[in-house]
Each structure stands twice: as C-alpha cells, then as structure tokens.
Amino acid sequence: MRERRAAYEVKLGRLRTKGEGHLPLDVLGFSRHRVITEWSFVAQNVIINDKVVYKLWSETPRLVQKKHDTNPLGPFQDPYKLMTLLR
C-alpha cells in the first residue's frame, strides 16, 4: 500500500501603523510620530495516511515600536519631496 503524505504551513500576521502627534506638523513633514504594532503566527503540520505525525506552531506576541522622525526644515529638508508637493 502506498503512503499518502502531505505537509502544510500556514502563516498569519498583522502589521498596523498609527499616526500620533500634531497633524499640521505631520502633514508638512516637520515632526512625525508613528506607533507600529506587529503580530505573527506560523503553524506546520505533516500528515501521513490521514494521521497527523508532526505539528509545530509558534506565535510572536504583539510587538509595539514607536518611531519619531524630525525634519527641522520641514518640506525644505528634502528637495525631491518638495517638488512632488508642488506638482
């Protein structure tokens, strides 16, 4: 009798970015505050003849990262971005 084999891997994840801070300063590019939240899950199963012979799963807990960018000259800091704003 021939064995039927199958292996499955499932990956799930979520990445969210939320802006915080002063809206006009953010839009003009002077100061930008971001909170990045990440979560991921991976599951692996090996099935032989309709029986699960191996299973493994791992989960990365919710990671929170805060990011702050400052440009003292605002839109004049990067001339290329300034040209795209003026178009």
Backbone as ProteinMPNN parsed JSONL, in Angstrom:
{"seq_chain_A": "MRERRAAYEVKLGRLRTKGEGHLPLDVLGFSRHRVITEWSFVAQNVIINDKVVYKLWSETPRLVQKKHDTNPLGPFQDPYKLMTLLR", "coords_chain_A": {"N_chain_A": [[0.836, -1.182, 0.0], [0.499, 2.187, -0.776], [1.812, 5.115, 0.742], [0.123, 8.071, 1.689], [1.107, 11.351, 1.684], [1.33, 14.586, 3.127], [2.128, 17.985, 3.623], [1.682, 20.941, 5.431], [1.81, 24.452, 5.747], [1.015, 27.313, 7.497], [0.831, 30.747, 7.542], [0.205, 33.608, 9.352], [-0.339, 37.058, 9.894], [-0.136, 40.427, 11.15], [0.282, 43.836, 10.58], [0.264, 46.992, 11.781], [0.126, 50.495, 11.422], [0.021, 53.473, 13.121], [-0.644, 56.875, 13.23], [0.44, 59.472, 15.371], [0.346, 62.52, 17.235], [0.886, 65.949, 16.26], [-1.16, 67.113, 13.766], [-0.84, 69.187, 11.621], [2.0, 69.556, 11.703], [2.812, 67.016, 11.037], [1.752, 66.66, 8.427], [3.122, 68.666, 7.018], [5.659, 67.747, 7.334], [7.489, 68.329, 9.383], [7.546, 67.079, 11.953], [7.052, 63.748, 12.829], [5.203, 61.233, 14.281], [4.912, 57.822, 14.907], [3.26, 54.759, 15.694], [3.945, 51.437, 15.635], [2.514, 48.321, 15.343], [2.856, 44.854, 15.598], [2.089, 41.44, 14.852], [2.418, 37.892, 14.638], [1.871, 34.522, 13.414], [2.707, 31.141, 12.971], [2.061, 27.954, 11.684], [2.746, 24.486, 11.33], [2.107, 21.385, 9.81], [2.423, 17.878, 9.356], [1.12, 15.266, 7.533], [0.436, 11.869, 7.322], [-1.091, 9.263, 5.703], [-3.692, 10.131, 6.535], [-3.213, 10.783, 9.209], [-1.976, 12.925, 11.683], [1.349, 13.407, 12.026], [3.291, 15.131, 12.784], [3.47, 18.25, 14.3], [3.784, 21.722, 14.656], [3.868, 24.907, 16.065], [4.185, 28.432, 16.264], [4.14, 31.584, 17.837], [4.46, 35.023, 17.575], [4.424, 37.419, 19.953], [2.443, 40.397, 20.423], [4.165, 43.043, 19.198], [5.306, 46.255, 19.913], [6.345, 49.21, 18.518], [7.742, 52.383, 18.674], [8.141, 55.188, 16.645], [9.874, 58.062, 15.75], [10.298, 60.768, 13.7], [12.135, 63.607, 12.782], [12.306, 66.607, 11.044], [13.933, 69.467, 10.833], [13.731, 71.491, 8.908], [11.424, 70.936, 7.642], [9.335, 70.652, 4.829], [11.347, 71.624, 3.205], [13.588, 70.21, 3.732], [14.069, 67.937, 2.165], [14.587, 68.264, -1.108], [13.491, 66.835, -3.293], [11.058, 65.737, -2.36], [9.75, 68.136, -1.897], [9.387, 69.085, -4.504], [7.564, 67.189, -5.459], [5.389, 67.809, -3.89], [4.701, 70.323, -4.857], [3.732, 69.837, -7.392]], "CA_chain_A": [[0.0, 0.0, 0.0], [1.273, 3.41, -0.904], [1.515, 6.128, 1.753], [-0.255, 9.414, 1.239], [1.793, 12.322, 2.527], [1.046, 15.994, 2.871], [2.683, 18.921, 4.605], [1.016, 22.237, 5.341], [2.339, 25.55, 6.545], [0.103, 28.455, 7.499], [1.426, 31.942, 8.139], [-0.714, 34.713, 9.546], [0.321, 38.191, 10.527], [-0.779, 41.735, 11.048], [1.153, 44.981, 10.814], [-0.527, 48.221, 11.792], [0.835, 51.737, 11.683], [-0.911, 54.51, 13.558], [-0.009, 58.171, 13.405], [0.118, 60.231, 16.568], [1.029, 63.803, 17.277], [0.278, 67.176, 15.759], [-1.477, 66.881, 12.355], [-0.165, 70.091, 10.671], [3.433, 69.275, 11.666], [2.959, 65.746, 10.332], [1.474, 66.871, 7.0], [4.185, 69.477, 6.436], [6.908, 66.999, 7.402], [8.399, 68.783, 10.43], [7.638, 66.087, 13.011], [6.163, 62.632, 12.543], [5.179, 60.204, 15.322], [4.222, 56.616, 14.46], [3.263, 53.587, 16.557], [3.862, 50.26, 14.763], [2.128, 47.13, 16.09], [3.039, 43.677, 14.752], [1.764, 40.135, 15.416], [2.519, 36.848, 13.62], [1.615, 33.15, 13.823], [3.102, 30.144, 11.971], [1.714, 26.582, 12.047], [3.189, 23.477, 10.369], [1.558, 20.046, 10.046], [2.77, 16.82, 8.402], [0.068, 14.247, 7.613], [0.711, 10.635, 6.576], [-2.255, 8.363, 5.757], [-4.757, 10.786, 7.302], [-2.832, 10.952, 10.615], [-1.004, 13.987, 11.914], [2.538, 12.821, 12.645], [4.163, 16.21, 13.247], [2.836, 19.57, 14.33], [4.594, 22.742, 15.297], [3.35, 26.25, 15.873], [4.86, 29.484, 17.023], [3.444, 32.865, 17.787], [5.212, 36.178, 18.04], [3.455, 38.269, 20.627], [2.267, 41.738, 19.885], [5.32, 43.916, 19.358], [4.969, 47.662, 19.727], [7.535, 50.011, 18.258], [7.435, 53.801, 18.474], [9.094, 55.788, 15.733], [9.755, 59.515, 15.709], [11.158, 61.404, 12.704], [12.126, 65.061, 12.879], [12.961, 67.369, 9.989], [13.85, 70.853, 11.261], [13.367, 72.369, 7.794], [10.128, 70.505, 7.121], [9.332, 70.239, 3.421], [12.565, 72.081, 2.536], [14.665, 69.284, 4.105], [14.312, 67.062, 1.02], [14.087, 68.99, -2.287], [12.691, 65.976, -4.165], [9.707, 65.704, -1.81], [9.166, 69.458, -2.101], [8.943, 69.158, -5.899], [6.367, 66.383, -5.629], [4.286, 68.534, -3.245], [4.335, 71.48, -5.673], [3.119, 69.421, -8.658]], "C_chain_A": [[0.884, 1.249, 0.0], [0.837, 4.437, 0.149], [1.117, 7.449, 1.087], [0.353, 10.408, 2.222], [1.398, 13.731, 2.125], [1.665, 16.823, 3.985], [2.042, 20.284, 4.363], [1.736, 23.239, 6.232], [1.4, 26.74, 6.385], [0.804, 29.605, 8.2], [0.372, 33.044, 8.19], [0.048, 35.849, 10.212], [-0.453, 39.473, 10.312], [0.253, 42.804, 11.391], [0.303, 46.229, 10.711], [0.374, 49.403, 12.113], [-0.196, 52.806, 12.01], [-0.135, 55.796, 13.779], [-0.484, 58.84, 14.682], [0.82, 61.582, 16.471], [0.205, 64.917, 16.671], [0.084, 67.07, 14.246], [-0.786, 67.864, 11.404], [1.348, 69.853, 10.588], [3.715, 67.975, 10.916], [2.779, 65.938, 8.829], [2.595, 67.658, 6.333], [5.564, 68.82, 6.547], [7.889, 67.467, 8.454], [8.617, 67.709, 11.495], [6.611, 64.994, 12.749], [6.32, 61.565, 13.633], [4.364, 59.02, 14.801], [4.336, 55.538, 15.532], [3.002, 52.387, 15.654], [3.593, 49.044, 15.645], [2.196, 45.927, 15.152], [2.702, 42.41, 15.535], [1.891, 39.102, 14.308], [2.334, 35.463, 14.243], [1.993, 32.227, 12.674], [2.747, 28.763, 12.503], [2.168, 25.643, 10.93], [2.628, 22.119, 10.784], [2.058, 19.105, 8.958], [1.768, 15.694, 8.624], [0.471, 13.071, 6.733], [-0.471, 9.701, 6.808], [-3.338, 8.902, 6.697], [-4.479, 10.883, 8.798], [-1.791, 12.058, 10.714], [0.18, 13.377, 12.657], [3.489, 13.889, 13.181], [3.372, 17.497, 13.226], [3.718, 20.512, 15.125], [3.926, 24.085, 15.052], [4.134, 27.214, 16.733], [4.105, 30.784, 16.819], [4.386, 33.938, 18.306], [4.209, 37.106, 18.704], [3.412, 39.657, 20.003], [3.479, 42.597, 20.225], [4.9, 45.347, 19.069], [6.272, 48.44, 19.592], [7.086, 51.449, 18.025], [8.547, 54.415, 17.642], [8.828, 57.288, 15.663], [10.773, 60.061, 14.711], [11.008, 62.907, 12.822], [12.903, 65.644, 11.711], [12.849, 68.846, 10.358], [13.421, 71.812, 10.153], [12.05, 71.968, 7.141], [10.204, 70.087, 5.676], [10.581, 70.683, 2.661], [13.766, 71.187, 2.837], [15.052, 68.41, 2.914], [13.747, 67.737, -0.227], [13.216, 68.135, -3.213], [11.251, 65.901, -3.672], [9.005, 67.038, -1.997], [8.648, 69.597, -3.538], [7.692, 68.333, -6.13], [5.169, 67.046, -4.956], [3.788, 69.685, -4.114], [3.658, 71.099, -6.984], [1.635, 69.358, -8.566]], "O_chain_A": [[1.889, 1.321, 0.707], [-0.354, 4.603, 0.411], [1.689, 7.87, 0.081], [0.141, 10.317, 3.431], [1.165, 14.027, 0.953], [1.713, 16.403, 5.141], [1.886, 20.715, 3.221], [2.204, 22.909, 7.321], [1.041, 27.118, 5.27], [1.307, 29.456, 9.314], [-0.265, 33.361, 7.186], [0.967, 35.62, 10.998], [-1.297, 39.585, 9.423], [0.994, 42.686, 12.367], [-0.306, 46.492, 9.674], [1.264, 49.319, 12.96], [-1.158, 53.012, 11.27], [0.906, 55.8, 14.436], [-1.664, 58.781, 15.029], [1.773, 61.748, 15.71], [-1.02, 64.832, 16.584], [1.065, 66.948, 13.512], [-0.178, 67.408, 10.436], [1.919, 69.942, 9.501], [4.736, 67.851, 10.241], [3.577, 65.428, 8.041], [2.98, 67.351, 5.204], [6.524, 69.28, 5.929], [9.042, 67.038, 8.428], [9.754, 67.459, 11.896], [5.445, 65.279, 12.479], [7.417, 61.063, 13.876], [3.249, 59.201, 14.311], [5.366, 55.412, 16.194], [1.969, 52.318, 14.988], [4.345, 48.768, 16.579], [1.66, 45.968, 14.045], [2.989, 42.313, 16.729], [1.525, 39.374, 13.165], [2.601, 35.255, 15.427], [1.641, 32.494, 11.524], [3.087, 28.427, 13.638], [2.006, 25.942, 9.747], [2.668, 21.75, 11.958], [2.116, 19.474, 7.786], [1.584, 15.223, 9.746], [0.803, 13.241, 5.56], [-0.814, 9.384, 7.947], [-3.832, 8.175, 7.559], [-5.412, 11.049, 9.584], [-0.847, 12.114, 9.927], [0.034, 12.889, 13.778], [4.397, 13.578, 13.952], [2.685, 17.8, 12.251], [4.314, 20.136, 16.135], [3.471, 24.36, 13.942], [4.669, 26.858, 17.783], [3.518, 31.034, 15.766], [5.025, 33.776, 19.345], [3.243, 37.531, 18.071], [4.243, 40.018, 19.17], [3.776, 42.842, 21.394], [4.211, 45.61, 18.083], [7.17, 48.343, 20.429], [6.153, 51.697, 17.262], [9.731, 54.195, 17.896], [7.682, 57.718, 15.532], [11.975, 59.84, 14.863], [9.898, 63.424, 12.946], [14.024, 65.223, 11.425], [11.774, 69.429, 10.213], [12.809, 72.842, 10.435], [11.616, 72.607, 6.182], [11.039, 69.258, 5.313], [10.849, 70.168, 1.575], [14.84, 71.378, 2.267], [16.237, 68.17, 2.682], [12.528, 67.778, -0.39], [12.3, 68.655, -3.851], [10.319, 65.99, -4.471], [7.797, 67.076, -2.23], [7.58, 70.169, -3.755], [6.835, 68.729, -6.92], [4.038, 66.863, -5.407], [2.596, 69.992, -4.115], [3.061, 71.959, -7.631], [0.969, 69.024, -9.546]]}, "name": "protein", "num_of_chains": 1, "seq": "MRERRAAYEVKLGRLRTKGEGHLPLDVLGFSRHRVITEWSFVAQNVIINDKVVYKLWSETPRLVQKKHDTNPLGPFQDPYKLMTLLR"}
